[in-house]
Amino acid sequence: MTQLGLFAEPQEGPAGLRYTDDFIEAANEQALIGRIAALPLQRFQFGVFEGNRRVASFGYRYDYSLQRLAEAEPIPDWVAPVARQVEAWAGLPSGDIRQVLCTEYEVGVGIGWHRDKPHFDKVLGLSLGAPCKFRFRRRNGDRWDRHTLEAMPRSLYMMDGEARSQWEHSIPPVEARRYSITFRTMKRA
């Protein structure tokens, strides 16, 4: 018989970061990859700069030239069942996810250090096709606290609390083509 300790084991990584492997089945992963690959993906635009990853936004998108949220195409019907599954895992009310970003990372493409825009609250990501190193950092005096999460295919992460508000995250260049679906809730007024 295993005896439980009085105190919980300290959580590894930023407070508010949750992760689970095998969130979806392999067949569902392949179907989602096919759907994303068929989208009219465009290079990520941030102002006059263009990123190497290709994206499609639904519900809302952040317009970097206007520096505000803009409405986007409605969240597609094929994403809705996964969004409901993600909400259930995160303990969110059905329909709380209001923004979806589908992303394709070619070999050698990553994303630099950043925090998601403050208009969004919880950020959840479904990793598809290939693993990636999901890196976190936050300033701690004159040094950086760092954490790396190996996000496996079909895994899901959630950033909330400190992981969302105090830590930046990035993905170094991927070694194999990777797709992701990012699900975001909106900040409450």
Phi, psi and omega per residue, in radians:
M1 nan 2.369 3.114
T2 -1.581 2.287 3.101
Q3 -1.673 2.300 3.123
L4 -1.468 2.444 3.111
G5 -1.291 2.813 3.109
L6 -1.194 -0.585 -3.118
F7 -1.969 2.496 3.121
A8 -1.190 2.644 3.047
E9 -1.077 2.459 3.101
P10 -1.103 2.451 -3.132
Q11 -1.310 2.373 3.068
E12 -1.446 2.337 3.095
G13 1.588 -3.072 -3.075
P14 -1.085 2.450 3.038
A15 -1.083 2.335 -3.125
G16 1.675 -0.039 3.074
L17 -1.647 2.118 3.055
R18 -2.067 2.651 -3.084
Y19 -2.652 2.508 3.012
T20 -2.510 2.428 3.033
D21 -1.446 2.835 3.013
D22 0.852 0.843 3.133
F23 -1.190 -0.607 3.084
I24 -2.193 2.886 3.113
E25 -1.437 2.767 -3.096
A26 -1.011 -0.702 -3.136
A27 -1.118 -0.693 3.107
N28 -1.168 -0.663 3.085
E29 -1.020 -0.831 -3.122
Q30 -1.111 -0.671 3.101
A31 -1.116 -0.745 3.129
L32 -1.153 -0.718 3.092
I33 -1.043 -0.754 3.102
G34 -1.052 -0.736 3.111
R35 -1.110 -0.785 -3.124
I36 -1.151 -0.764 -3.131
A37 -1.079 -0.473 -3.138
A38 -1.468 -0.161 3.137
L39 -1.247 2.720 3.039
P40 -1.377 1.212 -3.085
L41 -1.132 2.475 3.116
Q42 -2.176 2.627 3.075
R43 -1.024 2.435 -3.114
F44 -1.095 2.189 -3.123
Q45 -1.847 2.167 2.972
F46 -2.281 1.695 -3.051
G47 1.169 -2.281 -3.124
V48 -1.468 -0.089 -3.117
F49 -1.651 2.676 -3.141
E50 -2.210 2.225 3.109
G51 -1.459 2.857 3.132
N52 -1.441 -0.376 3.116
R53 -1.348 2.666 -3.135
R54 -1.935 2.414 -2.969
V55 -2.407 2.832 2.926
A56 -2.492 2.241 -3.126
S57 -1.843 2.541 3.116
F58 -2.350 2.571 -3.101
G59 1.480 -1.224 3.072
Y60 -2.462 2.803 2.993
R61 -2.500 2.651 3.086
Y62 -1.594 2.145 3.128
D63 -1.620 1.847 -3.072
Y64 -1.211 -0.521 3.140
S65 -1.252 -0.614 3.099
L66 -1.628 -0.189 -3.124
Q67 0.954 0.878 3.096
R68 -2.779 2.891 3.039
L69 -1.278 2.522 3.064
A70 -2.301 2.614 3.081
E71 -1.203 2.572 3.113
A72 -2.181 -3.131 3.067
E73 -0.958 2.616 3.106
P74 -1.064 2.694 3.090
I75 -1.074 2.177 -3.072
P76 -1.113 2.639 3.135
D77 -1.017 -0.582 -3.107
W78 -1.249 -0.314 3.110
V79 -1.533 -0.492 -3.020
A80 -0.938 -0.811 3.138
P81 -1.069 -0.644 3.114
V82 -1.213 -0.706 3.104
A83 -1.041 -0.727 3.116
R84 -1.129 -0.688 3.115
Q85 -1.127 -0.720 3.114
V86 -1.123 -0.791 3.123
E87 -1.038 -0.758 -3.132
A88 -1.086 -0.775 3.129
W89 -1.072 -0.669 -3.083
A90 -1.476 -0.096 -3.096
G91 1.278 0.521 -3.129
L92 -1.723 2.641 3.040
P93 -1.122 2.582 3.083
S94 -1.041 2.298 -3.137
G95 1.602 0.011 -3.121
D96 -1.232 -0.522 3.092
I97 -1.287 2.109 -3.058
R98 -2.069 -0.150 -3.136
Q99 -2.405 2.374 3.126
V100 -2.298 2.336 3.090
L101 -2.173 2.089 3.064
C102 -1.730 2.279 -3.040
T103 -2.309 2.458 3.020
E104 -2.037 2.199 3.066
Y105 -1.929 1.982 3.020
E106 -1.279 2.879 3.064
V107 -0.931 2.313 3.113
G108 1.536 -0.016 -3.121
V109 -1.788 2.434 3.070
G110 -2.429 -2.774 3.091
I111 -2.541 2.353 -3.079
G112 -1.284 3.067 -3.119
W113 -1.099 2.325 3.132
H114 -2.921 2.966 2.894
R115 -2.108 2.521 3.084
D116 -1.123 2.692 -3.070
K117 -0.965 2.564 -3.065
P118 -1.193 -0.182 3.099
H119 -1.176 -0.439 -3.098
F120 -1.646 2.682 3.130
D121 -1.843 -1.734 -3.131
K122 -1.326 2.476 3.130
V123 -2.166 2.165 -3.140
L124 -2.172 2.469 -3.101
G125 -2.342 2.310 3.078
L126 -1.799 2.085 -3.086
S127 -1.620 2.286 -3.041
L128 -2.304 2.473 2.930
G129 1.585 -0.749 -3.105
A130 -2.739 2.675 3.087
P131 -1.272 2.848 3.013
C132 -2.603 2.773 3.021
K133 -1.574 2.091 3.140
F134 -1.814 1.829 -2.996
R135 -1.706 2.547 3.096
F136 -2.233 2.566 3.026
R137 -2.643 2.639 2.978
R138 -2.587 2.560 3.140
R139 -1.209 2.358 3.086
N140 -2.387 1.559 -3.048
G141 1.172 -2.134 -3.131
D142 -1.740 0.268 3.110
R143 -2.340 3.118 3.127
W144 -2.016 2.355 2.872
D145 -1.444 2.394 -3.095
R146 -2.335 2.634 3.068
H147 -2.629 2.438 3.059
T148 -2.145 2.266 3.080
L149 -1.913 2.214 3.057
E150 -1.474 1.782 -3.124
A151 -1.496 1.908 -3.081
M152 -1.459 2.758 3.047
P153 -0.980 2.437 3.122
R154 1.316 0.143 3.125
S155 -1.562 2.842 3.129
L156 -2.297 2.390 3.030
Y157 -2.151 2.778 2.998
M158 -2.358 2.321 3.008
M159 -1.892 2.151 3.120
D160 -2.526 2.950 3.061
G161 0.977 -2.356 -3.106
E162 -1.062 -0.665 3.139
A163 -1.019 -0.539 -3.113
R164 -1.544 -0.707 -2.984
S165 -1.675 -0.471 -3.025
Q166 -1.972 -0.325 -3.101
W167 -1.849 2.458 2.944
E168 -1.580 2.795 3.073
H169 -2.408 2.777 3.129
S170 -2.736 2.895 3.042
I171 -2.267 2.081 3.081
P172 -1.193 2.906 -3.140
P173 -0.866 2.276 -3.102
V174 -1.400 2.678 -3.093
E175 -1.634 -0.213 3.093
A176 -2.559 2.726 -3.126
R177 -0.978 2.328 -3.090
R178 -2.323 2.558 3.038
Y179 -2.164 2.725 3.027
S180 -2.569 2.683 2.974
I181 -2.125 2.066 3.110
T182 -1.758 2.280 -3.134
F183 -2.004 2.259 -3.111
R184 -2.253 2.452 2.969
T185 -1.654 2.885 -3.109
M186 -1.773 2.578 3.032
K187 -1.092 2.440 3.077
R188 -1.492 2.430 -3.095
A189 -1.250 nan nan
